[in-house]
Amino acid sequence: MRRIKTIFLTLVLLIVGAFLHYVLPQHDIVRITSTEVIRTDFNGMNRLFYAQADSGATELSTRDLRLINTEMKKTWLFGFIQRDSSKVMVYRNEDTGWIWPPYFKFDSSDLQAQAAAEVSSAANPQWAVMTHYGWRNKYLTIFPNAIGIRPVAGPDVTVIPWFNIVFFIFLIVAFVFLRAAWRQFRERAIDPTMQDVDDRLDRVGHQLNERRGRFRRWLDTWRAKPRK
Amino acid sequence: MALIRLIFFGFIGLTIVYFLVSIYSRSVRREKLEKAWAEEHPESDNVPARDAYVAEGMEQYEKSLRHKLILLVYVVPVALVIGIHIVTTYT
């Protein structure tokens, strides 16, 4: 039983962790190499990993998708430790609109123009911090969604994830509040009621015992008297 | 259309949060009043007086700024949405 509980809890934790890893913003150090637009036909598997059509447009099964091609600095541990090597990375650039995830992004065209303006060569690199959410997966053909591009002087910048810090503090506060509210509710509403029910059950049980006792005594009067 | 949906469901969600927080806050306040009464009148069995004391305290609480601050449950998320939107779109 304990093992099942552990496995279940680990699974829940993994799913929640993966969900947060997908949705929360992350920062990559990139050099933008080019921008492009490709036509995309989604399928049932990867539709989940794309946003909807641009805020002012109609949703169709096929549409153009803005992409930003980059050379990205590799990192360890969710981007906290930088490595010397780099790899290619492709970002999509879509409006998230008023829906999900809640970035309220409507400026993908402007962002695409900015990305095009930041294009640089390996000989004369212009580095930038790319804020994004999402995952790159080659088998599903999914891309992280670019949220913002900020040019920086060199590739060795430290980015403090303020939003994530505030978010996790909020998460802890929300958890503590919910636990306190639940305890208060149990202490003030459930426990007294249970106490009441307990008392009543006790009384009923007692009465029942007494009645049974009387019945027993009456039955016993039918029993043969001990012979003298 | 999506904005209307966001406002609609956001309002429902925040109303649930509002009620949870206000019920909790009221319960904590009532408990505090009961404890204060018990401390001042350790031997008293005067239930009506105690109830009146608690009722008066709760009435004061309903009028207090503290109680009205729970309305921030509606204000903060809206400010946050506007803030995030401005940061992603205009910087």
Contacts between the chains, C-beta under 8 A, distances in Angstrom:
chain1	res1	chain2	res2	distance
A	55	B	2	7.8
A	97	B	2	5.5
A	98	B	2	4.2
A	98	B	3	4.8
A	98	B	5	7.4
A	98	B	6	4.6
A	99	B	2	5.5
A	99	B	5	7.7
A	99	B	6	7.1
A	102	B	81	7.2
A	102	B	84	6.9
A	103	B	84	6.6
A	103	B	88	5.4
A	104	B	81	6.2
A	104	B	84	5.4
A	104	B	85	3.7
A	104	B	88	6.2
A	104	B	89	7.4
A	105	B	88	4.8
A	105	B	89	6.8
A	106	B	85	7.8
A	106	B	89	5.9
A	107	B	88	7.3
A	107	B	89	4.8
A	147	B	88	5.8
A	148	B	88	6.3
A	148	B	91	7.1
A	177	B	21	7.8
A	177	B	24	7.8
A	180	B	24	7.4
A	181	B	20	6.3
A	181	B	21	8.0
A	181	B	23	7.9
A	181	B	24	4.3
A	184	B	24	5.9
A	184	B	27	5.2
A	184	B	28	6.3
A	184	B	31	7.7
A	185	B	24	7.7
A	185	B	27	7.4
A	188	B	27	5.4
A	188	B	30	7.9
A	188	B	31	6.8
